[in-house]
Amino acid sequence: MVGTILLAVNQGSQLLAREVDLVTVLRALANYAIPYVVSSIGYLKAPSGAPHPLGRKAGGRDSRNDGPDTARA
């Protein structure tokens, strides 16, 4: 979706005018590749100890549960 929007904004006039050359094709491919790479790097670089956005602990337990911890060492 993001790549398509970027393609329309960045190369839309060239595509409509049918002025497509190798550079335009490479830029169009970059419109799809760059958001994918940035998203993947962000996912891989996320700290593993970061709190879950929904308040859950690792293992699926809810951090709002005040019950005793039954995990064994």
N, CA, C and O atoms as a Tripos MOL2 file, in Angstrom:
@<TRIPOS>MOLECULE
protein
  292   291    73     0     0
PROTEIN
NO_CHARGES

@<TRIPOS>ATOM
      1 N           0.8260   -1.1920    0.0000 N.3       1 MET1
      2 CA          0.0000    0.0000    0.0000 C.3       1 MET1
      3 C           0.8700    1.2550    0.0000 C.2       1 MET1
      4 O           0.6510    2.1700   -0.7930 O.2       1 MET1
      5 N           1.8580    1.2890    0.8960 N.am      2 VAL2
      6 CA          2.7320    2.4610    0.9710 C.3       2 VAL2
      7 C           3.5060    2.6170   -0.3270 C.2       2 VAL2
      8 O           3.6570    3.7310   -0.8290 O.2       2 VAL2
      9 N           3.9930    1.5200   -0.8710 N.am      3 GLY3
     10 CA          4.7320    1.5770   -2.1290 C.3       3 GLY3
     11 C           3.9000    2.1110   -3.2690 C.2       3 GLY3
     12 O           4.3990    2.8650   -4.1040 O.2       3 GLY3
     13 N           2.6460    1.7320   -3.3150 N.am      4 THR4
     14 CA          1.7590    2.2080   -4.3750 C.3       4 THR4
     15 C           1.5170    3.7100   -4.2570 C.2       4 THR4
     16 O           1.4980    4.4220   -5.2610 O.2       4 THR4
     17 N           1.3340    4.1830   -3.0370 N.am      5 ILE5
     18 CA          1.1540    5.6240   -2.8240 C.3       5 ILE5
     19 C           2.4140    6.3800   -3.2190 C.2       5 ILE5
     20 O           2.3410    7.4090   -3.8910 O.2       5 ILE5
     21 N           3.5680    5.8720   -2.8030 N.am      6 LEU6
     22 CA          4.8250    6.5210   -3.1720 C.3       6 LEU6
     23 C           5.0350    6.5040   -4.6890 C.2       6 LEU6
     24 O           5.5220    7.4780   -5.2640 O.2       6 LEU6
     25 N           4.6700    5.4040   -5.3240 N.am      7 LEU7
     26 CA          4.7900    5.3090   -6.7770 C.3       7 LEU7
     27 C           3.9140    6.3580   -7.4600 C.2       7 LEU7
     28 O           4.3550    7.0180   -8.4010 O.2       7 LEU7
     29 N           2.6940    6.5100   -6.9980 N.am      8 ALA8
     30 CA          1.7850    7.4930   -7.5930 C.3       8 ALA8
     31 C           2.3000    8.9130   -7.4030 C.2       8 ALA8
     32 O           2.2090    9.7330   -8.3170 O.2       8 ALA8
     33 N           2.8340    9.2070   -6.2360 N.am      9 VAL9
     34 CA          3.3360   10.5580   -5.9560 C.3       9 VAL9
     35 C           4.6360   10.8300   -6.7100 C.2       9 VAL9
     36 O           4.7900   11.8860   -7.3230 O.2       9 VAL9
     37 N           5.5640    9.8860   -6.6670 N.am     10 ASN10
     38 CA          6.8980   10.1220   -7.2110 C.3      10 ASN10
     39 C           7.0050    9.9270   -8.7260 C.2      10 ASN10
     40 O           7.6790   10.7070   -9.3980 O.2      10 ASN10
     41 N           6.3570    8.9090   -9.2660 N.am     11 GLN11
     42 CA          6.4870    8.6090  -10.6860 C.3      11 GLN11
     43 C           5.1570    8.6310  -11.4280 C.2      11 GLN11
     44 O           5.0970    8.2100  -12.5830 O.2      11 GLN11
     45 N           4.1100    9.1010  -10.8050 N.am     12 GLY12
     46 CA          2.7900    9.0940  -11.4240 C.3      12 GLY12
     47 C           2.7390    9.8370  -12.7470 C.2      12 GLY12
     48 O           2.1760    9.3270  -13.7160 O.2      12 GLY12
     49 N           3.3140   11.0300  -12.8070 N.am     13 SER13
     50 CA          3.2560   11.8150  -14.0470 C.3      13 SER13
     51 C           4.0550   11.1440  -15.1650 C.2      13 SER13
     52 O           3.6480   11.1920  -16.3250 O.2      13 SER13
     53 N           5.1790   10.5220  -14.8330 N.am     14 GLN14
     54 CA          5.9670    9.8210  -15.8460 C.3      14 GLN14
     55 C           5.2140    8.6020  -16.3720 C.2      14 GLN14
     56 O           5.2390    8.3150  -17.5690 O.2      14 GLN14
     57 N           4.5510    7.8950  -15.4760 N.am     15 LEU15
     58 CA          3.8030    6.7100  -15.9000 C.3      15 LEU15
     59 C           2.6110    7.0940  -16.7750 C.2      15 LEU15
     60 O           2.3340    6.4290  -17.7740 O.2      15 LEU15
     61 N           1.9090    8.1580  -16.4070 N.am     16 LEU16
     62 CA          0.7650    8.6000  -17.2070 C.3      16 LEU16
     63 C           1.1960    9.1140  -18.5730 C.2      16 LEU16
     64 O           0.4690    8.9550  -19.5540 O.2      16 LEU16
     65 N           2.3820    9.7350  -18.6450 N.am     17 ALA17
     66 CA          2.8930   10.2440  -19.9170 C.3      17 ALA17
     67 C           3.6110    9.1510  -20.7100 C.2      17 ALA17
     68 O           4.0800    9.3890  -21.8230 O.2      17 ALA17
     69 N           3.6920    7.9570  -20.1320 N.am     18 ARG18
     70 CA          4.3820    6.8100  -20.7510 C.3      18 ARG18
     71 C           5.8440    7.1080  -21.0470 C.2      18 ARG18
     72 O           6.3820    6.6890  -22.0710 O.2      18 ARG18
     73 N           6.4780    7.8390  -20.1350 N.am     19 GLU19
     74 CA          7.9110    8.1490  -20.2310 C.3      19 GLU19
     75 C           8.6640    7.2410  -19.2610 C.2      19 GLU19
     76 O           9.2300    7.6990  -18.2690 O.2      19 GLU19
     77 N           8.6570    5.9710  -19.5620 N.am     20 VAL20
     78 CA          9.2550    4.9970  -18.6640 C.3      20 VAL20
     79 C          10.5870    4.5280  -19.2380 C.2      20 VAL20
     80 O          10.6610    4.0180  -20.3550 O.2      20 VAL20
     81 N          11.6310    4.7140  -18.4420 N.am     21 ASP21
     82 CA         12.9540    4.2140  -18.8150 C.3      21 ASP21
     83 C          13.4740    3.3750  -17.6490 C.2      21 ASP21
     84 O          12.7610    3.1530  -16.6700 O.2      21 ASP21
     85 N          14.7020    2.9160  -17.7580 N.am     22 LEU22
     86 CA         15.2740    2.0410  -16.7320 C.3      22 LEU22
     87 C          15.3280    2.7360  -15.3730 C.2      22 LEU22
     88 O          15.0560    2.1090  -14.3490 O.2      22 LEU22
     89 N          15.6750    4.0190  -15.3510 N.am     23 VAL23
     90 CA         15.7730    4.7520  -14.0870 C.3      23 VAL23
     91 C          14.4010    4.8360  -13.4160 C.2      23 VAL23
     92 O          14.2980    4.6910  -12.1970 O.2      23 VAL23
     93 N          13.3660    5.0640  -14.1900 N.am     24 THR24
     94 CA         12.0110    5.1300  -13.6410 C.3      24 THR24
     95 C          11.5960    3.7850  -13.0550 C.2      24 THR24
     96 O          10.9720    3.7310  -11.9960 O.2      24 THR24
     97 N          11.9390    2.7150  -13.7360 N.am     25 VAL25
     98 CA         11.6150    1.3760  -13.2380 C.3      25 VAL25
     99 C          12.3530    1.0970  -11.9370 C.2      25 VAL25
    100 O          11.7640    0.5530  -11.0020 O.2      25 VAL25
    101 N          13.6270    1.4580  -11.8590 N.am     26 LEU26
    102 CA         14.3990    1.2470  -10.6320 C.3      26 LEU26
    103 C          13.8400    2.0750   -9.4820 C.2      26 LEU26
    104 O          13.7750    1.5920   -8.3510 O.2      26 LEU26
    105 N          13.4380    3.3100   -9.7500 N.am     27 ARG27
    106 CA         12.8390    4.1490   -8.7130 C.3      27 ARG27
    107 C          11.4970    3.5770   -8.2630 C.2      27 ARG27
    108 O          11.1630    3.6180   -7.0790 O.2      27 ARG27
    109 N          10.7380    3.0500   -9.2050 N.am     28 ALA28
    110 CA          9.4540    2.4410   -8.8600 C.3      28 ALA28
    111 C           9.6700    1.2270   -7.9530 C.2      28 ALA28
    112 O           8.9390    1.0440   -6.9800 O.2      28 ALA28
    113 N          10.6510    0.4150   -8.2620 N.am     29 LEU29
    114 CA         10.9630   -0.7410   -7.4090 C.3      29 LEU29
    115 C          11.4230   -0.2940   -6.0260 C.2      29 LEU29
    116 O          11.0900   -0.9300   -5.0260 O.2      29 LEU29
    117 N          12.1840    0.7910   -5.9640 N.am     30 ALA30
    118 CA         12.6470    1.3150   -4.6770 C.3      30 ALA30
    119 C          11.4760    1.7930   -3.8280 C.2      30 ALA30
    120 O          11.5250    1.7050   -2.6010 O.2      30 ALA30
    121 N          10.4170    2.3020   -4.4730 N.am     31 ASN31
    122 CA          9.2370    2.7430   -3.7330 C.3      31 ASN31
    123 C           8.6050    1.6010   -2.9440 C.2      31 ASN31
    124 O           7.9750    1.8380   -1.9130 O.2      31 ASN31
    125 N           8.7630    0.3870   -3.4090 N.am     32 TYR32
    126 CA          8.2410   -0.7750   -2.6970 C.3      32 TYR32
    127 C           9.2790   -1.3740   -1.7540 C.2      32 TYR32
    128 O           8.9370   -1.8100   -0.6550 O.2      32 TYR32
    129 N          10.5390   -1.3980   -2.1700 N.am     33 ALA33
    130 CA         11.5800   -2.0640   -1.3870 C.3      33 ALA33
    131 C          11.9550   -1.2930   -0.1280 C.2      33 ALA33
    132 O          12.1370   -1.8980    0.9290 O.2      33 ALA33
    133 N          12.0740    0.0140   -0.2180 N.am     34 ILE34
    134 CA         12.5610    0.8020    0.9210 C.3      34 ILE34
    135 C          11.6160    0.7250    2.1220 C.2      34 ILE34
    136 O          12.1010    0.4790    3.2260 O.2      34 ILE34
    137 N          10.3000    0.9200    1.9820 N.am     35 PRO35
    138 CA          9.4420    0.7750    3.1690 C.3      35 PRO35
    139 C           9.4980   -0.6360    3.7700 C.2      35 PRO35
    140 O           9.4320   -0.7950    4.9890 O.2      35 PRO35
    141 N           9.6200   -1.6530    2.9200 N.am     36 TYR36
    142 CA          9.7240   -3.0280    3.4180 C.3      36 TYR36
    143 C          10.9990   -3.2160    4.2370 C.2      36 TYR36
    144 O          10.9610   -3.8020    5.3190 O.2      36 TYR36
    145 N          12.1170   -2.7270    3.7320 N.am     37 VAL37
    146 CA         13.3950   -2.8780    4.4310 C.3      37 VAL37
    147 C          13.3810   -2.1100    5.7490 C.2      37 VAL37
    148 O          13.8240   -2.6320    6.7720 O.2      37 VAL37
    149 N          12.8810   -0.8830    5.7370 N.am     38 VAL38
    150 CA         12.8360   -0.0750    6.9570 C.3      38 VAL38
    151 C          11.9460   -0.7460    8.0040 C.2      38 VAL38
    152 O          12.3030   -0.7930    9.1810 O.2      38 VAL38
    153 N          10.8140   -1.2530    7.5900 N.am     39 SER39
    154 CA          9.9170   -1.9390    8.5220 C.3      39 SER39
    155 C          10.5740   -3.1940    9.0880 C.2      39 SER39
    156 O          10.4620   -3.4630   10.2840 O.2      39 SER39
    157 N          11.2480   -3.9540    8.2530 N.am     40 SER40
    158 CA         11.9090   -5.1800    8.7050 C.3      40 SER40
    159 C          13.0300   -4.8780    9.6830 C.2      40 SER40
    160 O          13.1800   -5.5710   10.6890 O.2      40 SER40
    161 N          13.8150   -3.8540    9.3990 N.am     41 ILE41
    162 CA         14.9070   -3.4780   10.3100 C.3      41 ILE41
    163 C          14.3360   -3.0180   11.6450 C.2      41 ILE41
    164 O          14.8620   -3.3770   12.6980 O.2      41 ILE41
    165 N          13.2740   -2.2330   11.6140 N.am     42 GLY42
    166 CA         12.6450   -1.7890   12.8530 C.3      42 GLY42
    167 C          12.1350   -2.9460   13.6840 C.2      42 GLY42
    168 O          12.2570   -2.9380   14.9090 O.2      42 GLY42
    169 N          11.5700   -3.9350   13.0300 N.am     43 TYR43
    170 CA         11.0800   -5.1180   13.7380 C.3      43 TYR43
    171 C          12.2340   -5.8960   14.3570 C.2      43 TYR43
    172 O          12.1450   -6.3370   15.5030 O.2      43 TYR43
    173 N          13.3140   -6.0650   13.6050 N.am     44 LEU44
    174 CA         14.4410   -6.8470   14.0990 C.3      44 LEU44
    175 C          15.2340   -6.1210   15.1730 C.2      44 LEU44
    176 O          15.8550   -6.7680   16.0170 O.2      44 LEU44
    177 N          15.2290   -4.8030   15.1620 N.am     45 LYS45
    178 CA         15.9870   -4.0180   16.1400 C.3      45 LYS45
    179 C          15.1960   -3.7200   17.4040 C.2      45 LYS45
    180 O          15.7570   -3.1670   18.3510 O.2      45 LYS45
    181 N          13.9190   -4.0640   17.4530 N.am     46 ALA46
    182 CA         13.0990   -3.7700   18.6330 C.3      46 ALA46
    183 C          13.6810   -4.4890   19.8390 C.2      46 ALA46
    184 O          14.0360   -5.6650   19.7550 O.2      46 ALA46
    185 N          13.7790   -3.7900   20.9550 N.am     47 PRO47
    186 CA         14.3350   -4.4390   22.1510 C.3      47 PRO47
    187 C          13.4410   -5.5790   22.6190 C.2      47 PRO47
    188 O          12.2200   -5.4390   22.6770 O.2      47 PRO47
    189 N          14.0580   -6.7020   22.9510 N.am     48 SER48
    190 CA         13.2760   -7.8750   23.3360 C.3      48 SER48
    191 C          12.6530   -7.7130   24.7130 C.2      48 SER48
    192 O          11.6710   -8.3880   25.0230 O.2      48 SER48
    193 N          13.1960   -6.8400   25.5430 N.am     49 GLY49
    194 CA         12.6580   -6.6450   26.8780 C.3      49 GLY49
    195 C          11.6400   -5.5270   26.9540 C.2      49 GLY49
    196 O          11.2170   -5.1420   28.0440 O.2      49 GLY49
    197 N          11.2490   -5.0090   25.8190 N.am     50 ALA50
    198 CA         10.2840   -3.9070   25.8090 C.3      50 ALA50
    199 C           8.9170   -4.4050   26.2710 C.2      50 ALA50
    200 O           8.5380   -5.5410   25.9870 O.2      50 ALA50
    201 N           8.1840   -3.5620   26.9760 N.am     51 PRO51
    202 CA          6.8500   -3.9860   27.4110 C.3      51 PRO51
    203 C           5.9270   -4.1820   26.2210 C.2      51 PRO51
    204 O           6.0210   -3.4740   25.2180 O.2      51 PRO51
    205 N           5.0500   -5.1370   26.3480 N.am     52 HIS52
    206 CA          4.0800   -5.4160   25.2880 C.3      52 HIS52
    207 C           3.0910   -4.2650   25.2330 C.2      52 HIS52
    208 O           2.6650   -3.7730   26.2780 O.2      52 HIS52
    209 N           2.7120   -3.8190   24.0250 N.am     53 PRO53
    210 CA          1.8050   -2.6690   23.9330 C.3      53 PRO53
    211 C           0.4330   -2.8990   24.5610 C.2      53 PRO53
    212 O          -0.2750   -1.9370   24.8610 O.2      53 PRO53
    213 N           0.0460   -4.1560   24.7650 N.am     54 LEU54
    214 CA         -1.2470   -4.4420   25.3780 C.3      54 LEU54
    215 C          -1.1120   -4.8140   26.8500 C.2      54 LEU54
    216 O          -2.0790   -5.2530   27.4730 O.2      54 LEU54
    217 N           0.0820   -4.6410   27.4040 N.am     55 GLY55
    218 CA          0.2830   -4.8930   28.8220 C.3      55 GLY55
    219 C           0.5190   -6.3430   29.1820 C.2      55 GLY55
    220 O           0.4190   -6.7050   30.3550 O.2      55 GLY55
    221 N           0.8280   -7.1820   28.2140 N.am     56 ARG56
    222 CA          1.0480   -8.6010   28.4840 C.3      56 ARG56
    223 C           2.5200   -8.8740   28.6990 C.2      56 ARG56
    224 O           3.3820   -8.2490   28.0810 O.2      56 ARG56
    225 N           2.7950   -9.8160   29.5840 N.am     57 LYS57
    226 CA          4.1630  -10.2590   29.8080 C.3      57 LYS57
    227 C           4.5180  -11.3280   28.7820 C.2      57 LYS57
    228 O           3.6440  -11.8600   28.0980 O.2      57 LYS57
    229 N           5.7860  -11.6310   28.6810 N.am     58 ALA58
    230 CA          6.2200  -12.7130   27.8020 C.3      58 ALA58
    231 C           5.5400  -14.0040   28.2390 C.2      58 ALA58
    232 O           5.4160  -14.2670   29.4350 O.2      58 ALA58
    233 N           5.1140  -14.7860   27.3080 N.am     59 GLY59
    234 CA          4.4350  -16.0250   27.6140 C.3      59 GLY59
    235 C           2.9300  -15.8800   27.6170 C.2      59 GLY59
    236 O           2.2150  -16.8460   27.8820 O.2      59 GLY59
    237 N           2.4320  -14.6780   27.3230 N.am     60 GLY60
    238 CA          1.0040  -14.4860   27.1890 C.3      60 GLY60
    239 C           0.2690  -14.1210   28.4600 C.2      60 GLY60
    240 O          -0.9440  -13.9140   28.4210 O.2      60 GLY60
    241 N           0.9690  -14.0330   29.6030 N.am     61 ARG61
    242 CA          0.2970  -13.6540   30.8430 C.3      61 ARG61
    243 C          -0.0240  -12.1800   30.8480 C.2      61 ARG61
    244 O           0.7220  -11.3790   30.2830 O.2      61 ARG61
    245 N          -1.0910  -11.8190   31.4590 N.am     62 ASP62
    246 CA         -1.5160  -10.4330   31.5510 C.3      62 ASP62
    247 C          -0.8290   -9.8060   32.7620 C.2      62 ASP62
    248 O          -0.9320  -10.3320   33.8700 O.2      62 ASP62
    249 N          -0.1240   -8.6820   32.5600 N.am     63 SER63
    250 CA          0.6060   -8.0430   33.6480 C.3      63 SER63
    251 C          -0.3330   -7.4630   34.6990 C.2      63 SER63
    252 O           0.1070   -7.1430   35.8030 O.2      63 SER63
    253 N          -1.6230   -7.3220   34.3760 N.am     64 ARG64
    254 CA         -2.5740   -6.7930   35.3420 C.3      64 ARG64
    255 C          -3.0730   -7.8680   36.2980 C.2      64 ARG64
    256 O          -3.7990   -7.5660   37.2450 O.2      64 ARG64
    257 N          -2.6910   -9.1190   36.0590 N.am     65 ASN65
    258 CA         -3.0890  -10.2150   36.9190 C.3      65 ASN65
    259 C          -2.2470  -10.1540   38.1850 C.2      65 ASN65
    260 O          -1.0240  -10.2800   38.1280 O.2      65 ASN65
    261 N          -2.9000   -9.9610   39.3310 N.am     66 ASP66
    262 CA         -2.1720   -9.8390   40.6010 C.3      66 ASP66
    263 C          -2.0210  -11.1740   41.2900 C.2      66 ASP66
    264 O          -1.5990  -11.2060   42.4460 O.2      66 ASP66
    265 N          -2.3380  -12.2590   40.6510 N.am     67 GLY67
    266 CA         -2.2450  -13.5820   41.2710 C.3      67 GLY67
    267 C          -0.7980  -13.9860   41.4740 C.2      67 GLY67
    268 O           0.1060  -13.3270   40.9600 O.2      67 GLY67
    269 N          -0.5640  -15.0600   42.2170 N.am     68 PRO68
    270 CA          0.8020  -15.5240   42.4800 C.3      68 PRO68
    271 C           1.4710  -16.0160   41.1990 C.2      68 PRO68
    272 O           0.8270  -16.5800   40.3140 O.2      68 PRO68
    273 N           2.7640  -15.7880   41.1280 N.am     69 ASP69
    274 CA          3.5430  -16.2450   39.9800 C.3      69 ASP69
    275 C           3.8740  -17.7110   40.1880 C.2      69 ASP69
    276 O           4.5070  -18.0610   41.1840 O.2      69 ASP69
    277 N           3.4660  -18.5630   39.2860 N.am     70 THR70
    278 CA          3.6870  -20.0020   39.4420 C.3      70 THR70
    279 C           4.8870  -20.5100   38.6640 C.2      70 THR70
    280 O           5.1050  -21.7190   38.5820 O.2      70 THR70
    281 N           5.6770  -19.5950   38.0860 N.am     71 ALA71
    282 CA          6.8470  -20.0200   37.3230 C.3      71 ALA71
    283 C           7.8860  -20.6140   38.2510 C.2      71 ALA71
    284 O           8.1100  -20.1030   39.3480 O.2      71 ALA71
    285 N           8.5120  -21.6780   37.8200 N.am     72 ARG72
    286 CA          9.5530  -22.3340   38.6220 C.3      72 ARG72
    287 C          10.9020  -22.0830   37.9980 C.2      72 ARG72
    288 O          11.0360  -21.9890   36.7780 O.2      72 ARG72
    289 N          11.8980  -21.9750   38.8480 N.am     73 ALA73
    290 CA         13.2620  -21.7100   38.3690 C.3      73 ALA73
    291 C          13.9330  -22.9750   37.9450 C.2      73 ALA73
    292 O          15.0860  -22.9470   37.5140 O.2      73 ALA73
@<TRIPOS>BOND
     1     1     2 1
     2     2     3 1
     3     3     4 2
     4     3     5 am
     5     5     6 1
     6     6     7 1
     7     7     8 2
     8     7     9 am
     9     9    10 1
    10    10    11 1
    11    11    12 2
    12    11    13 am
    13    13    14 1
    14    14    15 1
    15    15    16 2
    16    15    17 am
    17    17    18 1
    18    18    19 1
    19    19    20 2
    20    19    21 am
    21    21    22 1
    22    22    23 1
    23    23    24 2
    24    23    25 am
    25    25    26 1
    26    26    27 1
    27    27    28 2
    28    27    29 am
    29    29    30 1
    30    30    31 1
    31    31    32 2
    32    31    33 am
    33    33    34 1
    34    34    35 1
    35    35    36 2
    36    35    37 am
    37    37    38 1
    38    38    39 1
    39    39    40 2
    40    39    41 am
    41    41    42 1
    42    42    43 1
    43    43    44 2
    44    43    45 am
    45    45    46 1
    46    46    47 1
    47    47    48 2
    48    47    49 am
    49    49    50 1
    50    50    51 1
    51    51    52 2
    52    51    53 am
    53    53    54 1
    54    54    55 1
    55    55    56 2
    56    55    57 am
    57    57    58 1
    58    58    59 1
    59    59    60 2
    60    59    61 am
    61    61    62 1
    62    62    63 1
    63    63    64 2
    64    63    65 am
    65    65    66 1
    66    66    67 1
    67    67    68 2
    68    67    69 am
    69    69    70 1
    70    70    71 1
    71    71    72 2
    72    71    73 am
    73    73    74 1
    74    74    75 1
    75    75    76 2
    76    75    77 am
    77    77    78 1
    78    78    79 1
    79    79    80 2
    80    79    81 am
    81    81    82 1
    82    82    83 1
    83    83    84 2
    84    83    85 am
    85    85    86 1
    86    86    87 1
    87    87    88 2
    88    87    89 am
    89    89    90 1
    90    90    91 1
    91    91    92 2
    92    91    93 am
    93    93    94 1
    94    94    95 1
    95    95    96 2
    96    95    97 am
    97    97    98 1
    98    98    99 1
    99    99   100 2
   100    99   101 am
   101   101   102 1
   102   102   103 1
   103   103   104 2
   104   103   105 am
   105   105   106 1
   106   106   107 1
   107   107   108 2
   108   107   109 am
   109   109   110 1
   110   110   111 1
   111   111   112 2
   112   111   113 am
   113   113   114 1
   114   114   115 1
   115   115   116 2
   116   115   117 am
   117   117   118 1
   118   118   119 1
   119   119   120 2
   120   119   121 am
   121   121   122 1
   122   122   123 1
   123   123   124 2
   124   123   125 am
   125   125   126 1
   126   126   127 1
   127   127   128 2
   128   127   129 am
   129   129   130 1
   130   130   131 1
   131   131   132 2
   132   131   133 am
   133   133   134 1
   134   134   135 1
   135   135   136 2
   136   135   137 am
   137   137   138 1
   138   138   139 1
   139   139   140 2
   140   139   141 am
   141   141   142 1
   142   142   143 1
   143   143   144 2
   144   143   145 am
   145   145   146 1
   146   146   147 1
   147   147   148 2
   148   147   149 am
   149   149   150 1
   150   150   151 1
   151   151   152 2
   152   151   153 am
   153   153   154 1
   154   154   155 1
   155   155   156 2
   156   155   157 am
   157   157   158 1
   158   158   159 1
   159   159   160 2
   160   159   161 am
   161   161   162 1
   162   162   163 1
   163   163   164 2
   164   163   165 am
   165   165   166 1
   166   166   167 1
   167   167   168 2
   168   167   169 am
   169   169   170 1
   170   170   171 1
   171   171   172 2
   172   171   173 am
   173   173   174 1
   174   174   175 1
   175   175   176 2
   176   175   177 am
   177   177   178 1
   178   178   179 1
   179   179   180 2
   180   179   181 am
   181   181   182 1
   182   182   183 1
   183   183   184 2
   184   183   185 am
   185   185   186 1
   186   186   187 1
   187   187   188 2
   188   187   189 am
   189   189   190 1
   190   190   191 1
   191   191   192 2
   192   191   193 am
   193   193   194 1
   194   194   195 1
   195   195   196 2
   196   195   197 am
   197   197   198 1
   198   198   199 1
   199   199   200 2
   200   199   201 am
   201   201   202 1
   202   202   203 1
   203   203   204 2
   204   203   205 am
   205   205   206 1
   206   206   207 1
   207   207   208 2
   208   207   209 am
   209   209   210 1
   210   210   211 1
   211   211   212 2
   212   211   213 am
   213   213   214 1
   214   214   215 1
   215   215   216 2
   216   215   217 am
   217   217   218 1
   218   218   219 1
   219   219   220 2
   220   219   221 am
   221   221   222 1
   222   222   223 1
   223   223   224 2
   224   223   225 am
   225   225   226 1
   226   226   227 1
   227   227   228 2
   228   227   229 am
   229   229   230 1
   230   230   231 1
   231   231   232 2
   232   231   233 am
   233   233   234 1
   234   234   235 1
   235   235   236 2
   236   235   237 am
   237   237   238 1
   238   238   239 1
   239   239   240 2
   240   239   241 am
   241   241   242 1
   242   242   243 1
   243   243   244 2
   244   243   245 am
   245   245   246 1
   246   246   247 1
   247   247   248 2
   248   247   249 am
   249   249   250 1
   250   250   251 1
   251   251   252 2
   252   251   253 am
   253   253   254 1
   254   254   255 1
   255   255   256 2
   256   255   257 am
   257   257   258 1
   258   258   259 1
   259   259   260 2
   260   259   261 am
   261   261   262 1
   262   262   263 1
   263   263   264 2
   264   263   265 am
   265   265   266 1
   266   266   267 1
   267   267   268 2
   268   267   269 am
   269   269   270 1
   270   270   271 1
   271   271   272 2
   272   271   273 am
   273   273   274 1
   274   274   275 1
   275   275   276 2
   276   275   277 am
   277   277   278 1
   278   278   279 1
   279   279   280 2
   280   279   281 am
   281   281   282 1
   282   282   283 1
   283   283   284 2
   284   283   285 am
   285   285   286 1
   286   286   287 1
   287   287   288 2
   288   287   289 am
   289   289   290 1
   290   290   291 1
   291   291   292 2
@<TRIPOS>SUBSTRUCTURE
     1 MET1         2 RESIDUE 1 A MET
     2 VAL2         6 RESIDUE 1 A VAL
     3 GLY3        10 RESIDUE 1 A GLY
     4 THR4        14 RESIDUE 1 A THR
     5 ILE5        18 RESIDUE 1 A ILE
     6 LEU6        22 RESIDUE 1 A LEU
     7 LEU7        26 RESIDUE 1 A LEU
     8 ALA8        30 RESIDUE 1 A ALA
     9 VAL9        34 RESIDUE 1 A VAL
    10 ASN10       38 RESIDUE 1 A ASN
    11 GLN11       42 RESIDUE 1 A GLN
    12 GLY12       46 RESIDUE 1 A GLY
    13 SER13       50 RESIDUE 1 A SER
    14 GLN14       54 RESIDUE 1 A GLN
    15 LEU15       58 RESIDUE 1 A LEU
    16 LEU16       62 RESIDUE 1 A LEU
    17 ALA17       66 RESIDUE 1 A ALA
    18 ARG18       70 RESIDUE 1 A ARG
    19 GLU19       74 RESIDUE 1 A GLU
    20 VAL20       78 RESIDUE 1 A VAL
    21 ASP21       82 RESIDUE 1 A ASP
    22 LEU22       86 RESIDUE 1 A LEU
    23 VAL23       90 RESIDUE 1 A VAL
    24 THR24       94 RESIDUE 1 A THR
    25 VAL25       98 RESIDUE 1 A VAL
    26 LEU26      102 RESIDUE 1 A LEU
    27 ARG27      106 RESIDUE 1 A ARG
    28 ALA28      110 RESIDUE 1 A ALA
    29 LEU29      114 RESIDUE 1 A LEU
    30 ALA30      118 RESIDUE 1 A ALA
    31 ASN31      122 RESIDUE 1 A ASN
    32 TYR32      126 RESIDUE 1 A TYR
    33 ALA33      130 RESIDUE 1 A ALA
    34 ILE34      134 RESIDUE 1 A ILE
    35 PRO35      138 RESIDUE 1 A PRO
    36 TYR36      142 RESIDUE 1 A TYR
    37 VAL37      146 RESIDUE 1 A VAL
    38 VAL38      150 RESIDUE 1 A VAL
    39 SER39      154 RESIDUE 1 A SER
    40 SER40      158 RESIDUE 1 A SER
    41 ILE41      162 RESIDUE 1 A ILE
    42 GLY42      166 RESIDUE 1 A GLY
    43 TYR43      170 RESIDUE 1 A TYR
    44 LEU44      174 RESIDUE 1 A LEU
    45 LYS45      178 RESIDUE 1 A LYS
    46 ALA46      182 RESIDUE 1 A ALA
    47 PRO47      186 RESIDUE 1 A PRO
    48 SER48      190 RESIDUE 1 A SER
    49 GLY49      194 RESIDUE 1 A GLY
    50 ALA50      198 RESIDUE 1 A ALA
    51 PRO51      202 RESIDUE 1 A PRO
    52 HIS52      206 RESIDUE 1 A HIS
    53 PRO53      210 RESIDUE 1 A PRO
    54 LEU54      214 RESIDUE 1 A LEU
    55 GLY55      218 RESIDUE 1 A GLY
    56 ARG56      222 RESIDUE 1 A ARG
    57 LYS57      226 RESIDUE 1 A LYS
    58 ALA58      230 RESIDUE 1 A ALA
    59 GLY59      234 RESIDUE 1 A GLY
    60 GLY60      238 RESIDUE 1 A GLY
    61 ARG61      242 RESIDUE 1 A ARG
    62 ASP62      246 RESIDUE 1 A ASP
    63 SER63      250 RESIDUE 1 A SER
    64 ARG64      254 RESIDUE 1 A ARG
    65 ASN65      258 RESIDUE 1 A ASN
    66 ASP66      262 RESIDUE 1 A ASP
    67 GLY67      266 RESIDUE 1 A GLY
    68 PRO68      270 RESIDUE 1 A PRO
    69 ASP69      274 RESIDUE 1 A ASP
    70 THR70      278 RESIDUE 1 A THR
    71 ALA71      282 RESIDUE 1 A ALA
    72 ARG72      286 RESIDUE 1 A ARG
    73 ALA73      290 RESIDUE 1 A ALA
